[in-house]
Amino acid sequence: MKSAYRPEFIIIIMAAFSLYSSAFAQCHFNNLVVNSDFSAGNMGFSSSYQFCDSENCLYAEETYTVAHNVEKYHPGFSGADHTTNSGNFLIVNGAGTSETVVWTQTINVNPQTEYNFSAWVTSLTLGDVAQLQFSINSDILGSIFYAPSSVNTWENFDIMWNSGSATTATITILDQNTTAGGNDFGIDDIKFVESCALPTHFLDISVINKSPVTLLMWRTLSERASNYFEVQRSSDGINFESIGKIKAKGSFGSIANYSFEDIKGIPGPSYYRVVEIDDEGRRETSSIVTTEEKVEINVFPNPCSGKLNIFFEGGYYNSVNIKLNDLAGIDIPLDNKILEANSVKKVLDLSCLAPGVYFLNIETGSGWASEKVVIP
């Protein structure tokens, strides 16, 4: 392993994302979507598709119904609802045009507030799958979401949205696949909930090792009632201790720069993170940086409520140790956490985890990486 004390060694971890993927705390507010699981039938939402409620009525394109027995409406369809296998869900025969609204609903929202939106999607037939586009107030959310390639399988679309100055959110679902063959799908358990925005957004954090002093630097945006920052250090990347505090500048709408010098370093690699504490005692923890050489990884989707993809940007590694820890540093048991030989991708199933913030810690024979993972 390379020396952890070579001069001018610098690592930067970016934590700002295009749509708003910084850390958040789920408040478990009520789902704001009316009839989110379609248990109340064909109500609470609008659609430009033609509703039908008779036997075999979904042979025509650009039609939909709300039911549980899909075969009644099209004998070639196969599927059941997302949660109980016996409840209602939205059953759709895709249109031949891309701008026809499948589902839309307008919801009152609070300005300058973060919300989590998600929906479950299934394919009812084989062939060309639906290509769903989600938007709020005409702003597209993420990229095109492809329905599963097999029937009787549900996959989740999940993303964060900031309301800005808006007081209403018009959520719209379009199908961008204009192919007639296939393109039959179901939607269920649509969710739109307010999330507790943590008081500070960390833009980035970096560490420069100039033995015997280590310089830690970080930038924040939109500090809200911030009180102070606590700098923490660890020898293993899991168990941290406080080594100093810095008073928050309280900036809002502008970038604030901070730095801290660790003049009492420890032998070997050191790991650092910064915890922001606001006036009410709420805490936000930054990503972890280290004086050890950084392994480049790409983790998505994040936030994640299902399968988490890990790509190793640096290529193959002979030895990889993957751990997931909660904010208290407790190891979360993971199945199938071994990276196969000659592989640059690993997929972890996180669907059983409780909502919260976790840290994905990866060690290889040549370095280390850590990413914050949010379970909504």
N, C-alpha and C positions, 0 to 999 in steps of 0.2 A: 504493500500500500504506500502511496506517496505521502511524504511528510505533510503534516497538518500545519507546519509553521514556515512554509516558504514565503518569502517577502511578496507583498503586493497581490496576494491571492484574493480574488473577489468573486463572490457569488451573488446573483440577484434572482429573486423569485418574484414574478409578477402575479398580482392577485386581482387585477381589474379586467373585466370581460365586457364584450360589446353590448350584450343585452341587459346586463345587470346580474352577474352571477357571483357577487361578493357574498361573504358569509351572512347568514341570517338565522334567527331563532324562530322556530315555528310556534305560534301562539295557540294553535288548536282552536281558532275561531270557527264559528259555524260556517258550513258551506253556503255560499251566497247564491248558488245556482238553484233555480226553482225546478223541481222535478228532475233532479240530477240523475237519478237511477231509472227514470221513466216508469216508476211504479204507479204514477197517477195517470198513465196513458198519454194520449196526444194533447198535452196542455203545457203551458208555461214557456213555450218557445215558438218560433216561427220558422217556416221553411218555404222555399220556392219550388220544392218538389211537390208532386201530387200525392196527397194522402189517400190510402185505400184501406178497407177493412173487410174484404170479402175473399173467399177462397180463390187461390191462383191469381190474385190481382197484381202480383209483383212481376208478372211476365214482362210488362211494359217498362221501358227505361224511364228514368227520372220520376220514380215512384218510391214511396216509403210507407211503412206502417210501424206501429209500436205494439209489440206482442212478445210472447215467449216461444211459441211453436212455429218456427220459421217454415217448416215443410208445408204447413197449411196454405201459406201465401205463395210459395214457389217450391214444388217438389224437388227441384235441383239444388236448393239451398241446404246448408248444414251448419248448425251452430246452436249455442245456448248463451244465456246472459253471463256476464263476467263474474258475478259473485256467488249466486246460489244455484245456477244451472236451471232454475225454474222461474225466474222473474222476467219482467219485461226488459227489452232494450230496443234501440232504434235500428230497424232493419231497412236496408237501402239497396235499390237497384240503381247503379250509377247512371248519371245523365250523359248525353253525348256532347255537352258543352262544359267548359271549364269554369264559368263564372256564375253558375247556378248555385244558390245558397242551399246547403244541406240542412244546416241548423244555425240559428242565431238567437241571442237573448241579450237584453240590455239590463245592466246591473248598476245600482248606485254605488259609488266608491268615494273614499276619502282622498283628497289631493295629497301629493307628496308621500305616497304610501306604497309599500311593496306588497304584491299579491303573488300567490302561487296558483298557476292554472295547469290542469292536467285532464286527460281523457283517455279512455281505453278503447282500442280498435281491434276488430277481428275481420277476417275474410270469410265469406259465406260460400264461395266457389273457388275453384282453381282457375288459373289463367292470369291475365293482366290484373294486378291488384290495384286497389284504390290509391290515389296519391293525394293525400289530404293536406290542405293548407289552412293553418289556424291564424287568426288575426284578432286584434283588439283595436277598435276605433280606426280601422283600415291599416294599422301598422302590423306588418307580417311578423309572426312569432316563429323564430327559427327557420329551418329549411323544410322542404316538402317531407311529409311523414308518410312512408310507404306502409300499407297494411301488411300483415304477415303473409308469407308465401304459401302457408298451409292453412287449412280450415281448422276450426275448433281450437284456435290459438289466439290469445289476447296479448296485445302489446301496448305499452303505456307511452303517451306523449306527455312530457312534464317540463315546465319552464317558468321562470320568474318574470314578472312585469311590474314596472313602476308607473304609477298613475300620473306623475307630473302634476299639471294643473287641472287635469280632468276630474269631473265629478260624476261621470257615468262611464261605464265600460260596455261597449257593444261587442260581444264575442261572436265571431263568425267562423263557420267551418265550410270550406269549399272542397270539391273533388276535382283535381286538375287532370285526371285521366279521362280522355274523351273516347277511349276504346270501348266498343260494345261487348266484346268477349271478356267474360270475367267482370271485374270492376263492381262486384257486389259485396257489400260490407256491412258491419254492425258497429254501433257506438254505444258506450255505456259508462256509467259512473263519472260524469263530467264534474270536475271540482274547480272552484274558484274561491280561495280563502285568503284573508289578510294574514300577513306574516309580521312578526315583531321585528322591525328594523333595528339592528344593533346600532348603538350610538355613533360609532365611527366606522368609516370604510378605509381599510388599509389599501393603498395603491401599490406599494411595493416595499420590500425590506431587503437589506443587503448587509453583508459582513465583509470587512477587509482585515486580514491578519497581518499585522506588522509586529512580529514578536519583539518584546513581550506584551505588547498592547494589542487588543482586538477592538476595532471600531465597528459599532453597529449603527446603521442608518435606516430610517424608514420615513415614508411619506403617507399622509392621511388626507382624506377629502370629506368635507361635511361632518365635522365633529358636532355632535348634538349633546349638550349638557355634559361634556367630557370633564372629568376631574383630573385624573393623572394616568400615566403609563407606568406599568411595572415591567422591568426587564428581567427575563428569566434565562437561566443557563442550565445545561444538562451535559452529562458525559456519555449518555446512551441514547438521547433523543426521545426518551419516554418520561423519565423522572426529572422534573425541573425544580430549581430553587430560585428564589428572588435574589437578585444581586444589585438592585437599584431602582429608584423611582424618578420620574420626570414629570413636572407639572404640565398639564395639557394647555395648549394655546387657545382652544375654544374657537377655532376658525370654522366658518360655515360658508359653503359655496366656493371655497378657495383651497389650494393645496398648502398644507403645513409640513415643514421639514423638521426632522428630529435626528439627534445623534447621541450616542452613549459610548464611552470608553471603558472597556473592561481591562483594568490594570492588574488584576489578580487572576490570571488565566490558570487553567488546569492542564496537566500533561495529556497529550493525545488530542484527538478530535473534540471539539466543543460544539454544542448545538444551542441555538438561541431562538427565543421568540419574545414577542411583546404582547402584554395583556393590557387592554384599555379598560378602565373602570370609570363609570359615569357617576353623577351625583346621587343616583338611586341605587348604586351598587351593582348595576348590570355590567357584564364583562364581555368583551370581544377579544378573541385570541388571534394573533397574526399567524401566517404560515411560519414554518420552522426553517431557519437557515443554519448552515454548518461550515466550519473551517475545513471539513473533509471535502474532497472533490465531488462535485454534483453529477449525479446520473440524470440524463435528460429523459423525462417521460412525458407522455400526453395522456390525460385521464378525461374520459367523457362517457355518458353525459354527467354533468355536475351542476345543479343538484341531481341526485339519482335515487330512484325508488325501485329499481329493478336490477338489471345487469350493468356492472361497471366495467368499461373497457380500459385496459392499460396497455399503451404502446411504448416500447422501449426505443427511443429515437436513436440511441447510440449503436444499435445492432444487437448481436447475440452476446449473452453473458453465460459463463459456465456455472456460476453460482448466484442464485437469487433468493433472498429471504423476504417474504411479504408478510407484513403485520398490519392489523387495523386496531387502533386504540381509540377509546372515547376520551372526552376532555379530562377525565380523572387519570388517564394513563393506563386504564385496565385493558388488557388484551381481549379482543373480540374473536371468538373461535371462527375460523374460516375453513370451509371445505375446499379441497382441490386448489390449494394455494401454491403448489409447486409449478414453476415455469418449465415447460417441456424443453428438451434439448433442441437447439437450432430454431427456437421460436422467439419472435419479437413482440408477441401479443399475449395478454392474459385477460380472461374474463372472470369477474367475481360476481356471484349472486348475492346481492344485498337486500333482497326483497323482504326478508324476515326481520330486518333491523328496526328498532324503534326510531321515530323521528328525532333528529338532533344533528350535532356536528361531530365528525370523526376525523382522525388523522390516519392516512395511508402512509406507512413507513416501509421503504424498500431499501435493502442493503444488497450490494453485489460485491464481487471480489475487488472492484476498483473504485467504489464510491457509494453514495447514499442519496436518497431522494425522499421528500415528504410532500404530500398534498393534502389539503383540507377537503373533505368530502361531506356534503350536506345531504341528509335524508329528510325530505319534506314530509 
